[in-house]
Amino acid sequence: MAQVSYDAFADVYDALMADVDYDAWADYLQEFLQQAPRRVRRVTEAGCGTGSISLRLAARGYEVTATDLSPEMLAVGAERAREAGVHIRFARQDVGALELGRCDALVCACDVLNYLPPERLSAVFSRAFAGLARGGVLLFDLSSPSKLRGTLAGQVYYEDLDDLSYFWRNTWADDPPRVEMDLTFFLRRGDLYERRDERQVQYVHETAEVLRLLSAAGFSAAAYAFGTHLPPGEETDRIFFAAYKPAEAPNF
């Protein structure tokens, strides 16, 4: 798998995600956290980026540990937490090699698991199951196969903002099915622009196979059209998964 650290992306991530309603996203996550068989207090967010979800969960009273592979992302998140006056433990960790410790919930928001190839999902789900307390919950979303194939593949995006310009080219590839994203950013530094390049890869994960792997790991899981409690349809762009560890499971 291509190593995606988002180091070049950290400076511009929040600008590109400015239209995301993180408050509504956190509200949606909380609905499922509250449905867990146990009372959720300790939450780990894997692939936290600059901490937008973790900040909101911490503000709702959860004890949050936020992890990411990118030191730059973690530094931005830690500074934002200090400014907001909330306590979050930040740690560098690859979502593909999770070490949860004791926690009640694991959250992977905004396509995090799309960056893992299909053959790595089973190990991630098994690690999550082992690390969660009895009655804990794994919550994550995926860009759907139809979005990757029909919306993102083959597209070129560009934008010219006051302090940032970017070009984003997506290429479809097979075996395994994926979208390879080549991004070039120009960041204003005084009177000059600094160029940064980044390559990201998002893999297709079929909903039925994801649910099968979750079940094989021991979870009771369901899939939803993101933002709803309805099953996903053929054209759903983002699919949300809620996977609960049974209260009588043998761990913890």
C-alpha positions in Angstrom: 0.0 0.0 0.0 1.2 3.5 -0.8 2.2 5.2 2.5 -0.3 8.1 2.9 0.8 10.4 5.7 -0.9 13.6 4.7 2.2 15.6 5.6 2.0 17.9 2.6 -1.8 17.9 3.0 -1.9 19.1 6.6 -1.5 22.8 5.8 -4.5 22.8 3.5 -6.8 20.1 4.9 -9.0 22.4 6.9 -9.4 24.8 4.0 -10.5 22.0 1.6 -12.9 20.6 4.3 -14.4 24.0 5.1 -17.9 23.0 3.8 -18.1 19.9 6.1 -20.7 20.2 8.9 -18.6 18.6 11.7 -21.2 19.5 14.3 -23.8 17.4 12.5 -21.3 14.6 11.9 -20.5 14.5 15.6 -24.2 14.5 16.5 -24.7 11.5 14.1 -21.8 9.6 15.7 -23.2 10.3 19.2 -26.5 8.7 18.3 -24.7 5.4 17.7 -22.4 5.8 20.6 -25.5 6.1 22.8 -26.9 2.9 21.4 -23.9 0.8 22.5 -24.6 -2.0 25.0 -22.3 -0.3 27.5 -22.0 3.4 28.5 -19.4 4.9 26.3 -16.9 7.1 28.0 -13.5 6.5 26.4 -13.4 7.1 22.6 -10.4 6.6 20.3 -10.5 8.3 16.9 -8.1 6.7 14.4 -7.1 8.8 11.4 -8.1 12.0 13.3 -6.6 14.4 10.8 -6.6 17.9 12.4 -9.0 16.8 15.1 -12.3 18.3 14.0 -14.3 15.2 15.1 -12.2 14.5 18.2 -12.6 18.2 19.4 -16.4 17.9 19.2 -16.5 14.5 20.9 -14.3 15.8 23.7 -16.6 18.9 24.1 -19.5 16.4 24.5 -17.8 14.9 27.6 -16.0 11.9 26.1 -12.5 11.0 27.1 -10.8 11.1 23.7 -7.6 9.7 22.3 -6.9 10.9 18.8 -4.4 9.1 16.5 -3.0 9.7 13.1 0.0 8.7 11.0 0.9 12.3 10.1 2.9 14.3 12.7 1.8 17.5 11.0 -1.9 16.6 11.3 -1.4 15.8 15.0 0.4 19.0 15.7 -2.4 21.0 14.2 -5.0 19.0 16.1 -3.1 19.5 19.4 -2.9 23.2 18.9 -6.6 23.4 18.1 -7.4 21.4 21.3 -5.3 23.8 23.4 -7.1 26.8 21.8 -10.5 25.2 22.5 -9.6 24.4 26.1 -10.4 20.6 25.8 -8.2 17.7 26.8 -7.4 15.2 24.1 -4.5 12.7 24.1 -2.9 12.8 20.7 -0.7 9.8 19.5 1.0 8.8 16.2 -0.3 5.5 15.0 -1.1 3.8 11.7 -4.8 2.8 11.5 -3.6 -0.4 9.9 -1.7 -1.4 13.0 -4.1 -0.3 15.8 -3.1 -0.6 19.4 -6.3 0.6 21.3 -5.6 -0.1 24.9 -8.8 0.0 26.8 -11.6 2.0 25.1 -15.3 1.8 24.7 -15.5 3.1 21.1 -13.4 3.4 18.0 -14.3 6.0 15.4 -12.8 6.2 11.9 -14.4 9.2 10.2 -14.2 10.6 6.7 -13.0 7.7 4.4 -10.2 6.6 6.7 -10.6 2.9 5.9 -10.8 3.6 2.2 -7.0 4.1 2.4 -6.5 0.5 3.3 -6.5 -2.2 0.6 -9.2 -4.9 1.0 -6.8 -7.5 2.3 -6.0 -5.4 5.4 -9.5 -4.8 6.6 -9.9 -8.2 8.3 -6.8 -7.6 10.6 -8.1 -4.1 11.4 -11.5 -5.4 12.5 -9.9 -8.1 14.5 -7.7 -5.7 16.3 -10.6 -3.4 17.0 -12.7 -6.2 18.4 -9.9 -7.3 20.7 -9.2 -3.7 21.9 -12.8 -2.7 22.6 -14.4 -3.3 25.9 -17.4 -5.6 26.1 -20.4 -3.8 24.6 -18.1 -1.4 22.8 -18.7 0.0 19.3 -16.7 0.5 16.1 -18.1 3.4 13.9 -16.7 4.2 10.5 -17.8 5.5 7.0 -16.6 4.7 3.5 -16.8 6.4 0.2 -19.0 4.0 -1.7 -18.1 1.9 -4.7 -20.4 4.0 -6.9 -18.8 7.3 -5.7 -15.3 6.1 -6.3 -16.1 4.5 -9.7 -18.7 7.0 -11.0 -18.0 10.3 -9.3 -14.3 10.5 -8.5 -12.5 8.3 -11.1 -11.3 10.2 -14.1 -12.0 13.6 -12.7 -9.8 16.7 -12.4 -10.6 19.3 -9.8 -8.9 22.7 -9.3 -9.5 25.9 -7.3 -7.8 29.2 -6.9 -8.3 30.6 -3.4 -6.7 33.7 -1.8 -3.8 31.8 -0.2 -4.1 28.4 -1.9 -4.4 27.0 -5.4 -4.7 23.3 -6.1 -5.0 20.7 -8.9 -6.4 17.3 -8.1 -6.4 14.5 -10.7 -8.0 11.1 -10.2 -7.1 8.0 -12.1 -8.9 4.7 -11.9 -6.9 1.5 -11.5 -7.8 -2.2 -11.1 -6.5 -5.2 -9.1 -7.5 -4.1 -6.6 -10.1 -1.5 -7.7 -9.0 1.9 -6.5 -8.8 5.6 -7.3 -5.3 7.1 -7.4 -5.3 10.8 -6.5 -2.5 13.1 -7.5 -2.7 16.5 -5.8 -0.5 19.6 -6.3 -0.9 22.6 -4.0 0.5 26.1 -4.2 0.5 27.8 -0.8 1.1 31.5 -0.5 4.2 32.3 1.6 4.3 36.1 1.6 4.8 37.2 -2.0 5.8 33.7 -3.2 4.0 30.4 -3.5 5.3 27.1 -2.2 4.5 24.0 -4.2 3.6 20.7 -2.5 2.7 17.4 -4.1 0.8 14.5 -2.6 -0.4 11.1 -3.8 -3.3 9.4 -2.1 -5.1 6.1 -2.9 -8.6 5.2 -2.0 -9.7 1.5 -2.4 -13.2 0.2 -3.2 -14.8 -1.8 -0.4 -18.1 -3.6 -1.2 -20.7 -3.2 1.5 -21.6 -6.9 1.7 -17.9 -7.9 2.1 -17.3 -5.3 4.8 -20.3 -6.6 6.8 -19.0 -10.2 6.3 -15.6 -9.3 7.6 -17.1 -7.5 10.6 -19.2 -10.5 11.4 -16.2 -12.8 11.1 -14.4 -10.6 13.6 -17.2 -11.0 16.1 -19.2 -7.8 15.6 -22.9 -7.4 15.2 -22.9 -4.8 12.4 -25.2 -2.8 10.1 -24.7 -0.4 7.2 -26.6 2.9 6.6 -26.8 5.7 4.1 -24.6 8.2 5.9 -26.6 10.7 8.0 -29.6 8.4 8.1 -30.9 5.2 9.7 -31.8 3.8 6.3 -30.0 1.1 4.4 -27.7 2.3 1.7 -28.9 2.4 -1.9 -27.1 1.8 -5.2 -26.2 5.5 -5.6 -25.4 6.2 -1.9 -22.2 8.3 -1.9 -21.1 7.6 1.7 -21.9 4.4 3.7 -21.8 4.4 7.5 -21.1 1.2 9.5 -22.0 0.6 13.1 -20.4 -2.5 14.6 -21.1 -3.5 18.2 -19.1 -5.9 20.3 -21.4 -8.2 22.3 -21.7 -7.4 26.0 -20.9 -11.1 26.7 -17.8 -11.2 24.5 -14.7 -12.8 26.2 -12.5 -9.7 26.3 -12.3 -7.4 29.3 
